[in-house]
Amino acid sequence: MAADLGQIPDVDIDSDGVFKYVLIRVHLAEPSGDPARECKEIVRGYKWAEYHADIYDKVSGELQRNGYDCECLGGGRISHQSQDRKIHVYGYSMGTDPQAAPVEPFSPHRVPSVVRMGYGRAQHSVSTEKIKAKYPDYEVTWADDGY
């Protein structure tokens, strides 16, 4: 059976709290011949993720196992206040973990520390429109400021 982008939810985020999110473009692994049906953007955000890459790694692995290709378009944070029916999208995905050990000068004998990938700022206007469609009775806002 051919992969169908319509089966992939546009938004999957945690129900409450402040957490990291990524905006992902999903592609059909095999082109359908109809460019309008060959890709879509999805929003994924979870409290369990220490890094944006944790979300992307998990989601991209699941998508690839189901016959899709994908790319991360950027990240940020989401503040989801379900009781107040408010969602705010902001910030960006940093290039390195600020808690990581300082980078030492290159040495061919040194094993490099693990450095998590940063994706930059997602296009929050796109993410917000997707979230508004899933949560039509919420106040959904975005800003480029903040981390």
Disulfide bonds with the S-S distance in Angstrom:
none
